[in-house]
Amino acid sequence: MDAIKSVQVQLLVNTPSGGSSSAHSSAIRQAAIRYKVPYITTTAAAMAAAQGIAARQEGKPKVRSVQYYHGQIG
């Protein structure tokens, strides 16, 4: 929580498991929202974000419209 408040966290990955972690998870999410830190709550989303960040660092920004991708089908 202190790291979020002191702007040491730029991206938060929080994948809670079990009942006891839900209270902590809620407080962490609220802090992330309050301090405008993007947060991810699933492993699949974390993997997708990591792949996107890696692609961007390699200089491969491929932002295209949904219509473009739809046109590529079939």
PDB file of N, CA, C and O in Angstrom:
ATOM      1  N   MET A   1       0.829  -1.186   0.000  1.00  0.00           N
ATOM      2  CA  MET A   1       0.000   0.000   0.000  1.00  0.00           C
ATOM      3  C   MET A   1       0.877   1.255   0.000  1.00  0.00           C
ATOM      4  O   MET A   1       0.581   2.222  -0.702  1.00  0.00           O
ATOM      5  N   ASP A   2       1.936   1.238   0.773  1.00  0.00           N
ATOM      6  CA  ASP A   2       2.826   2.398   0.822  1.00  0.00           C
ATOM      7  C   ASP A   2       3.484   2.653  -0.531  1.00  0.00           C
ATOM      8  O   ASP A   2       3.651   3.804  -0.934  1.00  0.00           O
ATOM      9  N   ALA A   3       3.859   1.585  -1.230  1.00  0.00           N
ATOM     10  CA  ALA A   3       4.492   1.728  -2.545  1.00  0.00           C
ATOM     11  C   ALA A   3       3.521   2.339  -3.549  1.00  0.00           C
ATOM     12  O   ALA A   3       3.931   3.128  -4.401  1.00  0.00           O
ATOM     13  N   ILE A   4       2.247   1.988  -3.461  1.00  0.00           N
ATOM     14  CA  ILE A   4       1.235   2.574  -4.349  1.00  0.00           C
ATOM     15  C   ILE A   4       1.087   4.058  -4.042  1.00  0.00           C
ATOM     16  O   ILE A   4       1.083   4.891  -4.948  1.00  0.00           O
ATOM     17  N   LYS A   5       0.967   4.381  -2.767  1.00  0.00           N
ATOM     18  CA  LYS A   5       0.773   5.777  -2.354  1.00  0.00           C
ATOM     19  C   LYS A   5       1.965   6.658  -2.702  1.00  0.00           C
ATOM     20  O   LYS A   5       1.790   7.839  -3.004  1.00  0.00           O
ATOM     21  N   SER A   6       3.168   6.106  -2.666  1.00  0.00           N
ATOM     22  CA  SER A   6       4.362   6.913  -2.923  1.00  0.00           C
ATOM     23  C   SER A   6       4.806   6.843  -4.389  1.00  0.00           C
ATOM     24  O   SER A   6       5.938   7.198  -4.718  1.00  0.00           O
ATOM     25  N   VAL A   7       3.912   6.386  -5.258  1.00  0.00           N
ATOM     26  CA  VAL A   7       4.115   6.357  -6.707  1.00  0.00           C
ATOM     27  C   VAL A   7       5.343   5.522  -7.105  1.00  0.00           C
ATOM     28  O   VAL A   7       6.048   5.870  -8.052  1.00  0.00           O
ATOM     29  N   GLN A   8       5.592   4.444  -6.395  1.00  0.00           N
ATOM     30  CA  GLN A   8       6.673   3.532  -6.745  1.00  0.00           C
ATOM     31  C   GLN A   8       6.167   2.402  -7.634  1.00  0.00           C
ATOM     32  O   GLN A   8       6.960   1.644  -8.192  1.00  0.00           O
ATOM     33  N   VAL A   9       4.855   2.289  -7.765  1.00  0.00           N
ATOM     34  CA  VAL A   9       4.241   1.230  -8.556  1.00  0.00           C
ATOM     35  C   VAL A   9       3.635   1.850  -9.806  1.00  0.00           C
ATOM     36  O   VAL A   9       2.848   2.792  -9.719  1.00  0.00           O
ATOM     37  N   GLN A  10       4.008   1.312 -10.983  1.00  0.00           N
ATOM     38  CA  GLN A  10       3.460   1.823 -12.236  1.00  0.00           C
ATOM     39  C   GLN A  10       2.391   0.904 -12.812  1.00  0.00           C
ATOM     40  O   GLN A  10       1.534   1.353 -13.573  1.00  0.00           O
ATOM     41  N   LEU A  11       2.433  -0.360 -12.461  1.00  0.00           N
ATOM     42  CA  LEU A  11       1.445  -1.344 -12.903  1.00  0.00           C
ATOM     43  C   LEU A  11       1.317  -2.380 -11.804  1.00  0.00           C
ATOM     44  O   LEU A  11       2.321  -2.894 -11.311  1.00  0.00           O
ATOM     45  N   LEU A  12       0.103  -2.685 -11.421  1.00  0.00           N
ATOM     46  CA  LEU A  12      -0.144  -3.621 -10.329  1.00  0.00           C
ATOM     47  C   LEU A  12      -0.764  -4.898 -10.877  1.00  0.00           C
ATOM     48  O   LEU A  12      -1.790  -4.858 -11.556  1.00  0.00           O
ATOM     49  N   VAL A  13      -0.138  -6.028 -10.580  1.00  0.00           N
ATOM     50  CA  VAL A  13      -0.696  -7.329 -10.929  1.00  0.00           C
ATOM     51  C   VAL A  13      -1.055  -8.015  -9.623  1.00  0.00           C
ATOM     52  O   VAL A  13      -0.177  -8.355  -8.830  1.00  0.00           O
ATOM     53  N   ASN A  14      -2.350  -8.217  -9.402  1.00  0.00           N
ATOM     54  CA  ASN A  14      -2.838  -8.786  -8.151  1.00  0.00           C
ATOM     55  C   ASN A  14      -3.798  -9.915  -8.487  1.00  0.00           C
ATOM     56  O   ASN A  14      -4.934  -9.670  -8.891  1.00  0.00           O
ATOM     57  N   THR A  15      -3.344 -11.147  -8.320  1.00  0.00           N
ATOM     58  CA  THR A  15      -4.180 -12.314  -8.615  1.00  0.00           C
ATOM     59  C   THR A  15      -4.467 -13.052  -7.316  1.00  0.00           C
ATOM     60  O   THR A  15      -3.767 -14.005  -6.974  1.00  0.00           O
ATOM     61  N   PRO A  16      -5.488 -12.619  -6.595  1.00  0.00           N
ATOM     62  CA  PRO A  16      -5.781 -13.219  -5.289  1.00  0.00           C
ATOM     63  C   PRO A  16      -6.306 -14.639  -5.410  1.00  0.00           C
ATOM     64  O   PRO A  16      -6.969 -14.998  -6.383  1.00  0.00           O
ATOM     65  N   SER A  17      -5.992 -15.439  -4.394  1.00  0.00           N
ATOM     66  CA  SER A  17      -6.542 -16.789  -4.317  1.00  0.00           C
ATOM     67  C   SER A  17      -6.854 -17.089  -2.864  1.00  0.00           C
ATOM     68  O   SER A  17      -6.084 -16.743  -1.968  1.00  0.00           O
ATOM     69  N   GLY A  18      -7.965 -17.720  -2.640  1.00  0.00           N
ATOM     70  CA  GLY A  18      -8.360 -18.054  -1.277  1.00  0.00           C
ATOM     71  C   GLY A  18      -9.180 -16.945  -0.632  1.00  0.00           C
ATOM     72  O   GLY A  18      -9.120 -15.789  -1.051  1.00  0.00           O
ATOM     73  N   GLY A  19      -9.935 -17.303   0.376  1.00  0.00           N
ATOM     74  CA  GLY A  19     -10.839 -16.373   1.031  1.00  0.00           C
ATOM     75  C   GLY A  19     -10.151 -15.292   1.839  1.00  0.00           C
ATOM     76  O   GLY A  19     -10.642 -14.165   1.896  1.00  0.00           O
ATOM     77  N   SER A  20      -9.036 -15.602   2.460  1.00  0.00           N
ATOM     78  CA  SER A  20      -8.397 -14.624   3.334  1.00  0.00           C
ATOM     79  C   SER A  20      -7.764 -13.475   2.554  1.00  0.00           C
ATOM     80  O   SER A  20      -7.560 -12.391   3.099  1.00  0.00           O
ATOM     81  N   SER A  21      -7.456 -13.708   1.292  1.00  0.00           N
ATOM     82  CA  SER A  21      -6.803 -12.653   0.518  1.00  0.00           C
ATOM     83  C   SER A  21      -7.785 -11.663  -0.078  1.00  0.00           C
ATOM     84  O   SER A  21      -7.365 -10.624  -0.587  1.00  0.00           O
ATOM     85  N   SER A  22      -9.079 -11.950  -0.033  1.00  0.00           N
ATOM     86  CA  SER A  22     -10.053 -11.069  -0.673  1.00  0.00           C
ATOM     87  C   SER A  22     -10.138  -9.699  -0.011  1.00  0.00           C
ATOM     88  O   SER A  22     -10.325  -8.700  -0.705  1.00  0.00           O
ATOM     89  N   ALA A  23     -10.006  -9.624   1.304  1.00  0.00           N
ATOM     90  CA  ALA A  23     -10.043  -8.332   1.996  1.00  0.00           C
ATOM     91  C   ALA A  23      -8.830  -7.490   1.616  1.00  0.00           C
ATOM     92  O   ALA A  23      -8.957  -6.292   1.365  1.00  0.00           O
ATOM     93  N   HIS A  24      -7.661  -8.112   1.574  1.00  0.00           N
ATOM     94  CA  HIS A  24      -6.452  -7.403   1.183  1.00  0.00           C
ATOM     95  C   HIS A  24      -6.541  -6.961  -0.278  1.00  0.00           C
ATOM     96  O   HIS A  24      -6.153  -5.847  -0.629  1.00  0.00           O
ATOM     97  N   SER A  25      -7.055  -7.846  -1.113  1.00  0.00           N
ATOM     98  CA  SER A  25      -7.175  -7.574  -2.538  1.00  0.00           C
ATOM     99  C   SER A  25      -8.075  -6.365  -2.777  1.00  0.00           C
ATOM    100  O   SER A  25      -7.770  -5.524  -3.623  1.00  0.00           O
ATOM    101  N   SER A  26      -9.155  -6.275  -2.057  1.00  0.00           N
ATOM    102  CA  SER A  26     -10.077  -5.148  -2.199  1.00  0.00           C
ATOM    103  C   SER A  26      -9.399  -3.833  -1.827  1.00  0.00           C
ATOM    104  O   SER A  26      -9.552  -2.836  -2.532  1.00  0.00           O
ATOM    105  N   ALA A  27      -8.665  -3.826  -0.744  1.00  0.00           N
ATOM    106  CA  ALA A  27      -7.957  -2.613  -0.312  1.00  0.00           C
ATOM    107  C   ALA A  27      -6.890  -2.210  -1.329  1.00  0.00           C
ATOM    108  O   ALA A  27      -6.697  -1.025  -1.599  1.00  0.00           O
ATOM    109  N   ILE A  28      -6.212  -3.188  -1.879  1.00  0.00           N
ATOM    110  CA  ILE A  28      -5.175  -2.915  -2.877  1.00  0.00           C
ATOM    111  C   ILE A  28      -5.811  -2.325  -4.133  1.00  0.00           C
ATOM    112  O   ILE A  28      -5.305  -1.347  -4.685  1.00  0.00           O
ATOM    113  N   ARG A  29      -6.923  -2.918  -4.588  1.00  0.00           N
ATOM    114  CA  ARG A  29      -7.615  -2.389  -5.773  1.00  0.00           C
ATOM    115  C   ARG A  29      -8.093  -0.966  -5.538  1.00  0.00           C
ATOM    116  O   ARG A  29      -7.958  -0.115  -6.416  1.00  0.00           O
ATOM    117  N   GLN A  30      -8.646  -0.700  -4.374  1.00  0.00           N
ATOM    118  CA  GLN A  30      -9.118   0.654  -4.061  1.00  0.00           C
ATOM    119  C   GLN A  30      -7.968   1.654  -4.076  1.00  0.00           C
ATOM    120  O   GLN A  30      -8.125   2.771  -4.569  1.00  0.00           O
ATOM    121  N   ALA A  31      -6.825   1.268  -3.545  1.00  0.00           N
ATOM    122  CA  ALA A  31      -5.653   2.155  -3.558  1.00  0.00           C
ATOM    123  C   ALA A  31      -5.179   2.387  -4.988  1.00  0.00           C
ATOM    124  O   ALA A  31      -4.806   3.504  -5.347  1.00  0.00           O
ATOM    125  N   ALA A  32      -5.193   1.339  -5.801  1.00  0.00           N
ATOM    126  CA  ALA A  32      -4.777   1.481  -7.198  1.00  0.00           C
ATOM    127  C   ALA A  32      -5.695   2.467  -7.922  1.00  0.00           C
ATOM    128  O   ALA A  32      -5.225   3.313  -8.683  1.00  0.00           O
ATOM    129  N   ILE A  33      -6.974   2.359  -7.690  1.00  0.00           N
ATOM    130  CA  ILE A  33      -7.925   3.280  -8.319  1.00  0.00           C
ATOM    131  C   ILE A  33      -7.698   4.698  -7.811  1.00  0.00           C
ATOM    132  O   ILE A  33      -7.645   5.639  -8.603  1.00  0.00           O
ATOM    133  N   ARG A  34      -7.565   4.855  -6.516  1.00  0.00           N
ATOM    134  CA  ARG A  34      -7.391   6.180  -5.913  1.00  0.00           C
ATOM    135  C   ARG A  34      -6.143   6.882  -6.440  1.00  0.00           C
ATOM    136  O   ARG A  34      -6.161   8.090  -6.678  1.00  0.00           O
ATOM    137  N   TYR A  35      -5.059   6.126  -6.624  1.00  0.00           N
ATOM    138  CA  TYR A  35      -3.794   6.724  -7.055  1.00  0.00           C
ATOM    139  C   TYR A  35      -3.522   6.532  -8.551  1.00  0.00           C
ATOM    140  O   TYR A  35      -2.411   6.754  -9.033  1.00  0.00           O
ATOM    141  N   LYS A  36      -4.570   6.114  -9.269  1.00  0.00           N
ATOM    142  CA  LYS A  36      -4.526   5.991 -10.731  1.00  0.00           C
ATOM    143  C   LYS A  36      -3.411   5.076 -11.226  1.00  0.00           C
ATOM    144  O   LYS A  36      -2.696   5.395 -12.175  1.00  0.00           O
ATOM    145  N   VAL A  37      -3.283   3.934 -10.559  1.00  0.00           N
ATOM    146  CA  VAL A  37      -2.315   2.921 -10.969  1.00  0.00           C
ATOM    147  C   VAL A  37      -3.094   1.829 -11.706  1.00  0.00           C
ATOM    148  O   VAL A  37      -4.018   1.250 -11.134  1.00  0.00           O
ATOM    149  N   PRO A  38      -2.744   1.536 -12.955  1.00  0.00           N
ATOM    150  CA  PRO A  38      -3.448   0.459 -13.655  1.00  0.00           C
ATOM    151  C   PRO A  38      -3.212  -0.873 -12.946  1.00  0.00           C
ATOM    152  O   PRO A  38      -2.120  -1.140 -12.445  1.00  0.00           O
ATOM    153  N   TYR A  39      -4.250  -1.699 -12.912  1.00  0.00           N
ATOM    154  CA  TYR A  39      -4.104  -2.974 -12.219  1.00  0.00           C
ATOM    155  C   TYR A  39      -4.713  -4.111 -13.032  1.00  0.00           C
ATOM    156  O   TYR A  39      -5.660  -3.915 -13.794  1.00  0.00           O
ATOM    157  N   ILE A  40      -4.152  -5.298 -12.854  1.00  0.00           N
ATOM    158  CA  ILE A  40      -4.558  -6.505 -13.563  1.00  0.00           C
ATOM    159  C   ILE A  40      -4.884  -7.551 -12.511  1.00  0.00           C
ATOM    160  O   ILE A  40      -4.169  -7.692 -11.519  1.00  0.00           O
ATOM    161  N   THR A  41      -5.978  -8.288 -12.736  1.00  0.00           N
ATOM    162  CA  THR A  41      -6.409  -9.235 -11.708  1.00  0.00           C
ATOM    163  C   THR A  41      -6.430 -10.695 -12.159  1.00  0.00           C
ATOM    164  O   THR A  41      -6.845 -11.569 -11.397  1.00  0.00           O
ATOM    165  N   THR A  42      -5.988 -10.970 -13.388  1.00  0.00           N
ATOM    166  CA  THR A  42      -5.933 -12.368 -13.829  1.00  0.00           C
ATOM    167  C   THR A  42      -4.575 -12.662 -14.457  1.00  0.00           C
ATOM    168  O   THR A  42      -3.905 -11.768 -14.974  1.00  0.00           O
ATOM    169  N   THR A  43      -4.192 -13.912 -14.402  1.00  0.00           N
ATOM    170  CA  THR A  43      -2.927 -14.327 -14.998  1.00  0.00           C
ATOM    171  C   THR A  43      -2.955 -14.148 -16.516  1.00  0.00           C
ATOM    172  O   THR A  43      -1.961 -13.730 -17.109  1.00  0.00           O
ATOM    173  N   ALA A  44      -4.086 -14.461 -17.144  1.00  0.00           N
ATOM    174  CA  ALA A  44      -4.210 -14.309 -18.595  1.00  0.00           C
ATOM    175  C   ALA A  44      -4.016 -12.849 -19.003  1.00  0.00           C
ATOM    176  O   ALA A  44      -3.324 -12.564 -19.980  1.00  0.00           O
ATOM    177  N   ALA A  45      -4.617 -11.936 -18.268  1.00  0.00           N
ATOM    178  CA  ALA A  45      -4.473 -10.508 -18.577  1.00  0.00           C
ATOM    179  C   ALA A  45      -3.039 -10.043 -18.345  1.00  0.00           C
ATOM    180  O   ALA A  45      -2.532  -9.210 -19.095  1.00  0.00           O
ATOM    181  N   ALA A  46      -2.384 -10.570 -17.318  1.00  0.00           N
ATOM    182  CA  ALA A  46      -0.990 -10.213 -17.043  1.00  0.00           C
ATOM    183  C   ALA A  46      -0.089 -10.670 -18.181  1.00  0.00           C
ATOM    184  O   ALA A  46       0.811  -9.939 -18.592  1.00  0.00           O
ATOM    185  N   MET A  47      -0.325 -11.879 -18.693  1.00  0.00           N
ATOM    186  CA  MET A  47       0.461 -12.386 -19.819  1.00  0.00           C
ATOM    187  C   MET A  47       0.231 -11.538 -21.070  1.00  0.00           C
ATOM    188  O   MET A  47       1.181 -11.214 -21.784  1.00  0.00           O
ATOM    189  N   ALA A  48      -1.008 -11.184 -21.334  1.00  0.00           N
ATOM    190  CA  ALA A  48      -1.315 -10.354 -22.502  1.00  0.00           C
ATOM    191  C   ALA A  48      -0.660  -8.982 -22.373  1.00  0.00           C
ATOM    192  O   ALA A  48      -0.120  -8.457 -23.347  1.00  0.00           O
ATOM    193  N   ALA A  49      -0.705  -8.406 -21.187  1.00  0.00           N
ATOM    194  CA  ALA A  49      -0.079  -7.099 -20.959  1.00  0.00           C
ATOM    195  C   ALA A  49       1.429  -7.189 -21.143  1.00  0.00           C
ATOM    196  O   ALA A  49       2.034  -6.308 -21.754  1.00  0.00           O
ATOM    197  N   ALA A  50       2.037  -8.247 -20.619  1.00  0.00           N
ATOM    198  CA  ALA A  50       3.488  -8.426 -20.767  1.00  0.00           C
ATOM    199  C   ALA A  50       3.872  -8.562 -22.238  1.00  0.00           C
ATOM    200  O   ALA A  50       4.880  -8.000 -22.668  1.00  0.00           O
ATOM    201  N   GLN A  51       3.085  -9.298 -23.008  1.00  0.00           N
ATOM    202  CA  GLN A  51       3.352  -9.443 -24.434  1.00  0.00           C
ATOM    203  C   GLN A  51       3.207  -8.107 -25.159  1.00  0.00           C
ATOM    204  O   GLN A  51       4.004  -7.783 -26.039  1.00  0.00           O
ATOM    205  N   GLY A  52       2.196  -7.339 -24.790  1.00  0.00           N
ATOM    206  CA  GLY A  52       1.995  -6.020 -25.392  1.00  0.00           C
ATOM    207  C   GLY A  52       3.119  -5.060 -25.057  1.00  0.00           C
ATOM    208  O   GLY A  52       3.577  -4.312 -25.920  1.00  0.00           O
ATOM    209  N   ILE A  53       3.564  -5.076 -23.823  1.00  0.00           N
ATOM    210  CA  ILE A  53       4.668  -4.203 -23.400  1.00  0.00           C
ATOM    211  C   ILE A  53       5.950  -4.601 -24.128  1.00  0.00           C
ATOM    212  O   ILE A  53       6.701  -3.738 -24.582  1.00  0.00           O
ATOM    213  N   ALA A  54       6.199  -5.893 -24.239  1.00  0.00           N
ATOM    214  CA  ALA A  54       7.401  -6.370 -24.941  1.00  0.00           C
ATOM    215  C   ALA A  54       7.365  -5.969 -26.410  1.00  0.00           C
ATOM    216  O   ALA A  54       8.378  -5.531 -26.956  1.00  0.00           O
ATOM    217  N   ALA A  55       6.210  -6.113 -27.054  1.00  0.00           N
ATOM    218  CA  ALA A  55       6.083  -5.737 -28.467  1.00  0.00           C
ATOM    219  C   ALA A  55       6.312  -4.241 -28.645  1.00  0.00           C
ATOM    220  O   ALA A  55       6.952  -3.814 -29.606  1.00  0.00           O
ATOM    221  N   ARG A  56       5.794  -3.463 -27.730  1.00  0.00           N
ATOM    222  CA  ARG A  56       5.969  -2.004 -27.808  1.00  0.00           C
ATOM    223  C   ARG A  56       7.434  -1.619 -27.626  1.00  0.00           C
ATOM    224  O   ARG A  56       7.930  -0.722 -28.308  1.00  0.00           O
ATOM    225  N   GLN A  57       8.121  -2.287 -26.718  1.00  0.00           N
ATOM    226  CA  GLN A  57       9.535  -2.000 -26.492  1.00  0.00           C
ATOM    227  C   GLN A  57      10.389  -2.384 -27.698  1.00  0.00           C
ATOM    228  O   GLN A  57      11.453  -1.805 -27.915  1.00  0.00           O
ATOM    229  N   GLU A  58       9.932  -3.350 -28.475  1.00  0.00           N
ATOM    230  CA  GLU A  58      10.635  -3.746 -29.687  1.00  0.00           C
ATOM    231  C   GLU A  58      10.310  -2.824 -30.857  1.00  0.00           C
ATOM    232  O   GLU A  58      10.815  -3.009 -31.964  1.00  0.00           O
ATOM    233  N   GLY A  59       9.463  -1.831 -30.600  1.00  0.00           N
ATOM    234  CA  GLY A  59       9.114  -0.867 -31.634  1.00  0.00           C
ATOM    235  C   GLY A  59       8.097  -1.375 -32.626  1.00  0.00           C
ATOM    236  O   GLY A  59       8.087  -0.943 -33.779  1.00  0.00           O
ATOM    237  N   LYS A  60       7.247  -2.277 -32.205  1.00  0.00           N
ATOM    238  CA  LYS A  60       6.251  -2.846 -33.103  1.00  0.00           C
ATOM    239  C   LYS A  60       4.833  -2.442 -32.706  1.00  0.00           C
ATOM    240  O   LYS A  60       4.018  -3.312 -32.400  1.00  0.00           O
ATOM    241  N   PRO A  61       4.523  -1.165 -32.702  1.00  0.00           N
ATOM    242  CA  PRO A  61       3.142  -0.813 -32.377  1.00  0.00           C
ATOM    243  C   PRO A  61       2.235  -1.113 -33.571  1.00  0.00           C
ATOM    244  O   PRO A  61       2.362  -0.478 -34.617  1.00  0.00           O
ATOM    245  N   LYS A  62       1.341  -2.056 -33.427  1.00  0.00           N
ATOM    246  CA  LYS A  62       0.422  -2.427 -34.495  1.00  0.00           C
ATOM    247  C   LYS A  62      -1.008  -2.202 -34.035  1.00  0.00           C
ATOM    248  O   LYS A  62      -1.744  -3.148 -33.754  1.00  0.00           O
ATOM    249  N   VAL A  63      -1.379  -0.965 -33.965  1.00  0.00           N
ATOM    250  CA  VAL A  63      -2.740  -0.621 -33.574  1.00  0.00           C
ATOM    251  C   VAL A  63      -3.559  -0.544 -34.844  1.00  0.00           C
ATOM    252  O   VAL A  63      -3.260   0.232 -35.753  1.00  0.00           O
ATOM    253  N   ARG A  64      -4.586  -1.353 -34.891  1.00  0.00           N
ATOM    254  CA  ARG A  64      -5.463  -1.383 -36.058  1.00  0.00           C
ATOM    255  C   ARG A  64      -6.908  -1.435 -35.593  1.00  0.00           C
ATOM    256  O   ARG A  64      -7.199  -1.822 -34.461  1.00  0.00           O
ATOM    257  N   SER A  65      -7.787  -1.048 -36.464  1.00  0.00           N
ATOM    258  CA  SER A  65      -9.211  -1.029 -36.131  1.00  0.00           C
ATOM    259  C   SER A  65      -9.773  -2.453 -36.111  1.00  0.00           C
ATOM    260  O   SER A  65      -9.184  -3.370 -36.683  1.00  0.00           O
ATOM    261  N   VAL A  66     -10.886  -2.622 -35.465  1.00  0.00           N
ATOM    262  CA  VAL A  66     -11.582  -3.900 -35.461  1.00  0.00           C
ATOM    263  C   VAL A  66     -11.988  -4.252 -36.890  1.00  0.00           C
ATOM    264  O   VAL A  66     -11.960  -5.419 -37.280  1.00  0.00           O
ATOM    265  N   GLN A  67     -12.364  -3.240 -37.665  1.00  0.00           N
ATOM    266  CA  GLN A  67     -12.765  -3.467 -39.049  1.00  0.00           C
ATOM    267  C   GLN A  67     -11.611  -4.063 -39.865  1.00  0.00           C
ATOM    268  O   GLN A  67     -11.837  -4.917 -40.723  1.00  0.00           O
ATOM    269  N   TYR A  68     -10.401  -3.624 -39.606  1.00  0.00           N
ATOM    270  CA  TYR A  68      -9.234  -4.178 -40.295  1.00  0.00           C
ATOM    271  C   TYR A  68      -9.135  -5.683 -40.031  1.00  0.00           C
ATOM    272  O   TYR A  68      -9.009  -6.479 -40.961  1.00  0.00           O
ATOM    273  N   TYR A  69      -9.193  -6.059 -38.754  1.00  0.00           N
ATOM    274  CA  TYR A  69      -9.080  -7.472 -38.405  1.00  0.00           C
ATOM    275  C   TYR A  69     -10.242  -8.277 -38.963  1.00  0.00           C
ATOM    276  O   TYR A  69     -10.057  -9.413 -39.398  1.00  0.00           O
ATOM    277  N   HIS A  70     -11.425  -7.707 -38.955  1.00  0.00           N
ATOM    278  CA  HIS A  70     -12.600  -8.380 -39.497  1.00  0.00           C
ATOM    279  C   HIS A  70     -12.408  -8.642 -41.000  1.00  0.00           C
ATOM    280  O   HIS A  70     -12.792  -9.695 -41.509  1.00  0.00           O
ATOM    281  N   GLY A  71     -11.821  -7.687 -41.686  1.00  0.00           N
ATOM    282  CA  GLY A  71     -11.569  -7.827 -43.121  1.00  0.00           C
ATOM    283  C   GLY A  71     -10.562  -8.917 -43.437  1.00  0.00           C
ATOM    284  O   GLY A  71     -10.559  -9.453 -44.545  1.00  0.00           O
ATOM    285  N   GLN A  72      -9.697  -9.256 -42.468  1.00  0.00           N
ATOM    286  CA  GLN A  72      -8.682 -10.281 -42.679  1.00  0.00           C
ATOM    287  C   GLN A  72      -9.238 -11.701 -42.537  1.00  0.00           C
ATOM    288  O   GLN A  72      -8.572 -12.666 -42.910  1.00  0.00           O
ATOM    289  N   ILE A  73     -10.435 -11.828 -42.009  1.00  0.00           N
ATOM    290  CA  ILE A  73     -11.054 -13.136 -41.792  1.00  0.00           C
ATOM    291  C   ILE A  73     -11.642 -13.633 -43.110  1.00  0.00           C
ATOM    292  O   ILE A  73     -12.360 -12.907 -43.798  1.00  0.00           O
ATOM    293  N   GLY A  74     -11.326 -14.877 -43.448  1.00  0.00           N
ATOM    294  CA  GLY A  74     -11.936 -15.559 -44.588  1.00  0.00           C
ATOM    295  C   GLY A  74     -11.557 -15.018 -45.870  1.00  0.00           C
ATOM    296  O   GLY A  74     -12.007 -15.510 -46.905  1.00  0.00           O
TER     297      GLY A  74
END
